[in-house]
Structures are given as C-alpha cells and as structure tokens.
Amino acid sequence: MSTLFDLTGRTALITGSARGLGYGFAQGLADAGAKVIINARNAEQVAQAVAQLRAQGHDAQGLPFDVTDEAAVGAAFASLDQQGIAIDILINNAGIQHRMPLVDLALKDWQRVIDTNLTSAFIVGKQAAKRMIARGRGGKIINIGSLTSEAARATVAPYTAAKGGIKMLTRAMAAEWTEHGIQANAIGPGYMATEMNTALLQNPAFDAWVKGRTPARRWGRPDELAGTAVYLASAASDYVSGQIIYVDGGMLAVL
Ligand code: GCO
C-alpha cells in the first residue's frame, strides 16, 4: 500500500478539538496513524475527547489552553518542549460564531470573534512554526477557513472578516515558511451539521436554503473533512502551499 497518506510517527495538535469539526479532524488524523493532541479551554471536555480516542486504541493526549491568550499558548508549547513532544502538524481549527446585524454588533463581540477565529491562528501558528523551523524537519499547518472566506452572509460580519483573513494569513504563512519545508494550507468547509450551527439546522427556512443552495442537497458531516485534512497533513501535499480547499458539496461553484 502507498505510504503517501500515512501519518504514522507524526504528532498533530488540533485546536478546538474536544468536539465538532475539530474532533472530526483529530479522529481522521488518528485513523491515519498520527498521535493527536486535543485542545480546548475546558479541561474536562478535553479529557473526555482524549478518553474516546484512546478507547479506540489511538495515541491521544490533552493540552487545554485558550488560543487567544498568548501567554497561555506559550506555556502550553513550553510544556510540550519539556515532554520532548514536537508538533509536525498543526490544525488551527478553534472558532466561534456570533450572529448579529452589523448595526447592533458590540465592539467586544466583534473583537472576540476576530481574536478566536483569526488572531489565534497567528498566535498558535507562530509558536508551532518557530519550532518546526528550528527542528529542520518541515511541517504542516492547516488553517480552517469557511465559505465566508469568499462570500458574505448577513448577520455574520466578524466571522466573515476573520475567515477572509484566514485565507490571506494562510498565504502569508506560505510566503514565509514554505522554504523551511512547512506547507501552510486551509480547508474551507461548507455548511456542516455541528453544534455551532444548531440554530441554523433547526431553522426550517435556513435548512431548506442550505439544501437548495448546495449541489449535494444536504449538510456536510465533520467526518467528510477528514480526507482533505489527511491529504494536507501528509507527504501527498508536500509541494502544495498557500491553497484553500473548499469541501462544500459544491456550494461555491454555483449560483
Ligand atoms: C453561519 C455558519 C457558518 C457556516 C460557514 C460555512 O452562520 O453562516 O455558522 O459557520 O457554517 O460559514 O462555511
């Protein structure tokens, strides 16, 4: 069998991976052979996700920290250093949503969404890449974009600004880090059935809009992003950098 997509011997840190898309990424990379490091703010939820993965025989470990807190991120990476754990693959997945018309949006909510969805990728990416460069064995950075990296939707302006930023931050990372053997790419998921989208899933008009607007005629499942994540985390993508791959059931391709 080809080893192109094999992640055996690689260690992956996935932010925001106690549930939702992040957990799906952790599951997918672990299934491909990687050791996975689970992160979220809530230590109990992290421990639960780690236990679920270990119960399947996977090598998983928890690392709770707040991705928006530079000191906490620094301390988390220092603890990995102390344990002799080097990150080969980073998925900057942590994200939140806050739906509000722009004219009613409070600055603190704008800031919180930008910090969690965009600035976090800089903070965590910087720590990971510094170490990858020093180690000299390359690495893989995968940022999580969105359909809103390309197109806007009313009521989600800060998310849209952040995800547009993720697309360009990915290119900025590629510009500086590809010469060190680090490929930086992004995945842009379509409308996925996750907890973050509960309000949308439960709204019959929105549900009908998603199904009508998506050529696949359905919402995506978190496990349907795993193949793209494994590809971008593996040797199969060693000459691919600065790209954003949409996994959206065809939505962006059509009017
Ligand atoms: C929204 C959703 C978004 C979408 C995403 C699709 O409110 O529009 O919460 O997160 O799921 O933009 O890529």
Boltz pocket constraint, residues with backbone or C-beta under 6 A from the ligand:
constraints:
  - pocket:
      binder: B
      contacts: [[A, 97], [A, 99], [A, 145], [A, 146], [A, 147], [A, 148], [A, 153], [A, 156], [A, 188], [A, 189], [A, 190], [A, 191], [A, 192], [A, 196], [A, 197], [A, 200]]
      max_distance: 6.0
